[in-house]
Amino acid sequence: MEKESIELSKDLLDNIRLIVSKTQLYSDERDFIEQAIIKQISKMKP
């Protein structure tokens, strides 16, 4: 799979880490971000 990188603010990443550490919903920060992006994309599909 081809990969690319994006920059996130430290505050945003700290908040994501906090959510991941306090819940059992996500395996890691990457999982959280991927699920959030997929959810937003699915909202935009006709």
Buried (B, 14 or more C-beta within 10 A) or exposed (E): EEEEEEEEEEEEEEEBEEEBEEEEEBEEBEEBBEEEEEEEEEEEEE
